[in-house]
């Protein structure tokens, strides 16, 4: 499901993700290389009314990864070992945005943030989200939120026990 639907299906995780990704303006993007090994890259991200998007210049190895294998992960930037803000993770598939009107909306979001528009040619990918999660270590344990497509958001606190 695209971002707008995700916000309705998993409102707490979506709010945490939007806040973090908007504040940081970057995500760690996980893609699958041609040989099947993982690739992780820091990329800028933007929200439109309906989508969570990332853009890449042409040619880009990340874009080649996604065009070949659309499985993708976005992870918030951890602010350090203690990470008091927690980690947000979004999983799904990248959908290349080819419609000119949708690309214009994406470019408007970038322009509002940076006063700049990406020159063509470039790749824009929207996330088709299938699952998401959030975890924060607090009060001697970890609090997590999780969601999978077709299920409700769930929350749990796990107290740390002996190793």
N, C-alpha and C positions, 0 to 999 in steps of 0.2 A: 504494500500500500504506500501511496505517496505521503508526503509530510502532513498535508492537511487532514487526511484520514487518520494518520498516526497520532496527531494531537488529540483527536477525539477518543481513540482506542486506548492510549496510554498517556493521559494528561500530565501526570506528575513527572514521568521520565522526559516527556517532550518539553516541559517547561524548564527542567534542569538542563537539558541539552541545548535548547535555544539560548538560555542565559549564558552558559559557558561558551558555546561556539560563537555567539555574537560578541561576547567580551574579548575572547582570545583571538578571534578572527582567523584562527587556524585549527585544523584537526590533524591528527596523525592518521593517514589514509593507508589502509592495508589492501594490497592487491595480490594477484597470483601471477608470478612470472611464467614465461613460456615453458621453463623446465619444471614447473609445479612448485617451486620454492616461493616463500613469501617475500614481498617487497613492502617496505614501510617508508612513507614520505610525508613530510609536513606540507600541507596545502592550504590555501585560503578557501574559505567557505562563505556562502551567502544564502539567505532565505528569501524566497519570493512568497507570494500569498499562498501558493499551493505546494511549493517544493523546497527541499534542502538540496543545494547544488554545490558542486565543485567544478572549477574550470582548469584547463591545462592547455598550454601552447602546443601547436603542431610543429614538428613531431615531438612527441613526449613518450617515454617508455611507459609511464603510468597509464597514459591514454591507450597505448597499444595493449597493455595488460587488460584493461577493461573492455576494449573492443573484442578481444579474443575470449576473455573469461570475465563475465560481469560481476562475479562475487566480490564483495567489497565490505570493508569495515571502516568506521570512523571512530576515533578514540580522542577524548579530551586530552589536553596537554597537562600532565601532572606538574603541580607547582613545586615539587620537592618530595623528599622521602616521607615526610609526615602527611603530605597531601590532605590538608583539612577540608578541602572542597569536594573530595571524592573523585571518582572516575565515572565518566559517562561513555557508554559504548553503543553504537548503532550498527546493526548488521543487515545486509540485504544484497541487492543487485543494483548495479549502476545502469541507468537508462540514458542513452545519449539523447540530448535535446537537439532536435533538428529543425523543428518548427520555428520560423523566423519570429513570430509573435512571442513565443515562449522565450526565445533567446533575447529579444528586446526587453522583456520583463527582468530577466536575469541581469542583463547589462545595466538596467536602471537601478537594480539593487547594488551592484558594484559601484556605479556612479554616485549613489547616495552615500556610500561608505568612503570612497576614495577620491571622488571628483575625477574619475578616469574611466575609460571604457576599453575593454580588451580589443586589440586589432584582430581582424580576420586574417588568416584562418585560425580558429582555436576550437577546442572541444569543451563542451559543457555537458556534465552528467548530473542527472537528478537521482536521488536515492529511492528505490523501491524497497521499503523497510519491511523486514520479516521478523526481527526481534531486536530487543534493546535491553540495556541494563544500567544500573547505577550502584556503586558500592562506596561506602565511606566508613573508615575506622573511627569509632567513638566509644566512649564509656566502657573501655575494656573489651570491646567486641567489634563486630562489623554489622552495619545496617545496609541492606540491599533491597533494591527494587528490581523486578524483572518483568518482562513482557514478551510474549510470543504471539504472532499473528493467530487470531482465532481464540485467544485466551484473554482473561482479565489481567490487569496489572496485579502483581502480588508483592508484598513487603514482608521482610523478616529481619529480626535482630538475632544474631548468633553470638553468644558470649564465647570468648576465647577460653578454651580449656587447655589442659596440659598437652604438650606435644607428644 
